[in-house]
Amino acid sequence: MVYISKVYTKFGDDGQTMLANGDTADKDAPRVRAYGEVDELNATVGLLRLELQRTPAPESAAEFTAELDRGLERIQQELFDLGAELAHPGAAAGEGKLRIAESSVTRLEGELDAFNEPLPPLTSFILPGGGAIGVAAHLCRTVCRRAERDAVALRRHSPVRGEALRYLNRLSDYFFVVGRAAARAFAVAEVLWDPARDQG
């Protein structure tokens, strides 16, 4: 059980913050950047879920949106676990209670494959678009890639579990496919990169 009686503590007024094990670190330290990016990613997933709720869906997309929202709800929980893992310097050695499991990576792969299977093969790179849900999914993808980069940067200073890195890598692929699947479900054209366009 988490009990928070006061939102501000003034502890961080000098630019430091407390990690999950009680140690302190500068707010721009690699570890703090890594779990901070995961927190930002979680917020963008929340925006994607909001877009799912407020975008009128054709009847044919009802099952897709329900399934996607269930998956995103679980992903938000897992991202909080991942943030807690990255906030604990001893997580790679088995300390701390929250961590990403390999089963979460495997589940992501299965959902990704299911969303991707009915999609037509790509003939070009895709630009962020494909309707509001598609754009929100691409935003999640790019923030996820940034979180992954910072987790890799943290690994140069401190051990990071392979499951955490694999989860972020797979999750960005998941959001790419979700963007494509949403365009198909909502009958919105994907925006393709045109290298042969007139650049004059």
C-alpha positions as a Python dict, from the first residue, in 0.01 Angstrom:
ca = {
    (1, 'M'): (0, 0, 0),
    (2, 'V'): (128, 347, -90),
    (3, 'Y'): (41, 634, 140),
    (4, 'I'): (117, 992, 34),
    (5, 'S'): (18, 1258, 283),
    (6, 'K'): (199, 1556, 126),
    (7, 'V'): (274, 1626, -239),
    (8, 'Y'): (576, 1851, -192),
    (9, 'T'): (862, 1784, 46),
    (10, 'K'): (1114, 2053, -62),
    (11, 'F'): (1373, 1773, -67),
    (12, 'G'): (1445, 1831, -433),
    (13, 'D'): (1484, 2208, -417),
    (14, 'D'): (1861, 2181, -457),
    (15, 'G'): (1839, 1962, -769),
    (16, 'Q'): (1851, 1618, -613),
    (17, 'T'): (1591, 1345, -578),
    (18, 'M'): (1554, 1024, -379),
    (19, 'L'): (1582, 691, -556),
    (20, 'A'): (1374, 384, -479),
    (21, 'N'): (1635, 246, -238),
    (22, 'G'): (1670, 572, -44),
    (23, 'D'): (1989, 692, -214),
    (24, 'T'): (1999, 1043, -357),
    (25, 'A'): (2091, 1141, -712),
    (26, 'D'): (2105, 1456, -921),
    (27, 'K'): (1784, 1511, -1115),
    (28, 'D'): (1974, 1496, -1444),
    (29, 'A'): (2160, 1173, -1356),
    (30, 'P'): (2135, 890, -1612),
    (31, 'R'): (1913, 683, -1383),
    (32, 'V'): (1672, 969, -1318),
    (33, 'R'): (1661, 1052, -1689),
    (34, 'A'): (1582, 687, -1770),
    (35, 'Y'): (1288, 646, -1534),
    (36, 'G'): (1173, 1001, -1612),
    (37, 'E'): (1144, 912, -1980),
    (38, 'V'): (943, 603, -1889),
    (39, 'D'): (712, 828, -1687),
    (40, 'E'): (669, 1058, -1988),
    (41, 'L'): (596, 756, -2205),
    (42, 'N'): (326, 648, -1961),
    (43, 'A'): (166, 992, -1994),
    (44, 'T'): (165, 967, -2374),
    (45, 'V'): (1, 625, -2350),
    (46, 'G'): (-266, 795, -2141),
    (47, 'L'): (-315, 1046, -2424),
    (48, 'L'): (-347, 760, -2672),
    (49, 'R'): (-616, 599, -2454),
    (50, 'L'): (-797, 934, -2431),
    (51, 'E'): (-788, 963, -2810),
    (52, 'L'): (-940, 616, -2834),
    (53, 'Q'): (-1228, 727, -2612),
    (54, 'R'): (-1308, 1051, -2793),
    (55, 'T'): (-1255, 950, -3157),
    (56, 'P'): (-1581, 830, -3312),
    (57, 'A'): (-1531, 471, -3416),
    (58, 'P'): (-1713, 282, -3688),
    (59, 'E'): (-1900, -23, -3565),
    (60, 'S'): (-1644, -243, -3734),
    (61, 'A'): (-1369, -96, -3511),
    (62, 'A'): (-1542, -165, -3178),
    (63, 'E'): (-1356, -489, -3109),
    (64, 'F'): (-1024, -335, -3214),
    (65, 'T'): (-1062, -33, -2984),
    (66, 'A'): (-1174, -243, -2687),
    (67, 'E'): (-885, -486, -2730),
    (68, 'L'): (-635, -203, -2778),
    (69, 'D'): (-754, -14, -2470),
    (70, 'R'): (-725, -328, -2255),
    (71, 'G'): (-369, -374, -2377),
    (72, 'L'): (-280, -9, -2319),
    (73, 'E'): (-421, -23, -1966),
    (74, 'R'): (-193, -316, -1889),
    (75, 'I'): (102, -142, -2055),
    (76, 'Q'): (54, 162, -1831),
    (77, 'Q'): (76, -64, -1526),
    (78, 'E'): (386, -234, -1666),
    (79, 'L'): (550, 101, -1743),
    (80, 'F'): (502, 205, -1381),
    (81, 'D'): (669, -121, -1277),
    (82, 'L'): (952, -50, -1522),
    (83, 'G'): (997, 301, -1386),
    (84, 'A'): (1019, 159, -1034),
    (85, 'E'): (1277, -93, -1153),
    (86, 'L'): (1491, 174, -1319),
    (87, 'A'): (1462, 393, -1007),
    (88, 'H'): (1620, 117, -794),
    (89, 'P'): (2001, 91, -832),
    (90, 'G'): (1996, -268, -708),
    (91, 'A'): (1715, -397, -931),
    (92, 'A'): (1952, -584, -1164),
    (93, 'A'): (2085, -771, -860),
    (94, 'G'): (1736, -875, -753),
    (95, 'E'): (1663, -592, -509),
    (96, 'G'): (1329, -415, -513),
    (97, 'K'): (986, -567, -567),
    (98, 'L'): (880, -433, -907),
    (99, 'R'): (1037, -537, -1233),
    (100, 'I'): (942, -621, -1590),
    (101, 'A'): (901, -993, -1654),
    (102, 'E'): (999, -1176, -1971),
    (103, 'S'): (635, -1283, -1999),
    (104, 'S'): (544, -917, -2058),
    (105, 'V'): (782, -907, -2354),
    (106, 'T'): (634, -1229, -2493),
    (107, 'R'): (279, -1097, -2450),
    (108, 'L'): (370, -778, -2637),
    (109, 'E'): (509, -984, -2922),
    (110, 'G'): (187, -1183, -2946),
    (111, 'E'): (-32, -873, -2950),
    (112, 'L'): (197, -701, -3198),
    (113, 'D'): (183, -1001, -3432),
    (114, 'A'): (-198, -1015, -3404),
    (115, 'F'): (-236, -647, -3496),
    (116, 'N'): (18, -675, -3776),
    (117, 'E'): (-108, -996, -3942),
    (118, 'P'): (-399, -842, -4140),
    (119, 'L'): (-203, -533, -4249),
    (120, 'P'): (-74, -499, -4605),
    (121, 'P'): (305, -515, -4647),
    (122, 'L'): (489, -184, -4632),
    (123, 'T'): (608, -35, -4961),
    (124, 'S'): (738, 290, -4809),
    (125, 'F'): (833, 445, -4480),
    (126, 'I'): (536, 586, -4289),
    (127, 'L'): (512, 942, -4161),
    (128, 'P'): (329, 1010, -3832),
    (129, 'G'): (-34, 1033, -3938),
    (130, 'G'): (-323, 801, -4004),
    (131, 'G'): (-577, 995, -3799),
    (132, 'A'): (-567, 1115, -3440),
    (133, 'I'): (-513, 768, -3295),
    (134, 'G'): (-237, 694, -3543),
    (135, 'V'): (-57, 1019, -3459),
    (136, 'A'): (-89, 948, -3085),
    (137, 'A'): (54, 598, -3139),
    (138, 'H'): (350, 740, -3331),
    (139, 'L'): (410, 989, -3049),
    (140, 'C'): (418, 695, -2808),
    (141, 'R'): (663, 520, -3039),
    (142, 'T'): (907, 811, -3050),
    (143, 'V'): (893, 874, -2675),
    (144, 'C'): (945, 500, -2622),
    (145, 'R'): (1257, 510, -2840),
    (146, 'R'): (1389, 799, -2631),
    (147, 'A'): (1321, 603, -2312),
    (148, 'E'): (1506, 308, -2462),
    (149, 'R'): (1804, 527, -2553),
    (150, 'D'): (1824, 660, -2197),
    (151, 'A'): (1796, 309, -2053),
    (152, 'V'): (2086, 202, -2278),
    (153, 'A'): (2282, 510, -2163),
    (154, 'L'): (2213, 413, -1800),
    (155, 'R'): (2351, 67, -1870),
    (156, 'R'): (2693, 225, -1933),
    (157, 'H'): (2694, 340, -1570),
    (158, 'S'): (2496, 71, -1391),
    (159, 'P'): (2353, -274, -1473),
    (160, 'V'): (2011, -277, -1641),
    (161, 'R'): (1821, -602, -1682),
    (162, 'G'): (1786, -733, -2034),
    (163, 'E'): (1413, -777, -1984),
    (164, 'A'): (1375, -401, -1934),
    (165, 'L'): (1561, -318, -2255),
    (166, 'R'): (1378, -585, -2455),
    (167, 'Y'): (1044, -456, -2326),
    (168, 'L'): (1113, -101, -2443),
    (169, 'N'): (1246, -219, -2778),
    (170, 'R'): (942, -436, -2841),
    (171, 'L'): (703, -171, -2712),
    (172, 'S'): (818, 85, -2969),
    (173, 'D'): (753, -173, -3244),
    (174, 'Y'): (411, -233, -3086),
    (175, 'F'): (320, 136, -3113),
    (176, 'F'): (433, 146, -3476),
    (177, 'V'): (202, -142, -3561),
    (178, 'V'): (-81, 7, -3352),
    (179, 'G'): (-55, 326, -3558),
    (180, 'R'): (-94, 126, -3877),
    (181, 'A'): (-371, -94, -3737),
    (182, 'A'): (-565, 210, -3614),
    (183, 'A'): (-552, 370, -3958),
    (184, 'R'): (-695, 51, -4105),
    (185, 'A'): (-962, 10, -3836),
    (186, 'F'): (-1079, 370, -3872),
    (187, 'A'): (-1048, 371, -4253),
    (188, 'V'): (-793, 653, -4254),
    (189, 'A'): (-518, 662, -4517),
    (190, 'E'): (-163, 616, -4393),
    (191, 'V'): (81, 897, -4473),
    (192, 'L'): (370, 758, -4675),
    (193, 'W'): (712, 913, -4722),
    (194, 'D'): (761, 1011, -5087),
    (195, 'P'): (1133, 1034, -5167),
    (196, 'A'): (1050, 1120, -5530),
    (197, 'R'): (838, 1423, -5446),
    (198, 'D'): (904, 1761, -5603),
    (199, 'Q'): (1140, 1935, -5361),
    (200, 'G'): (1153, 2261, -5558),
}
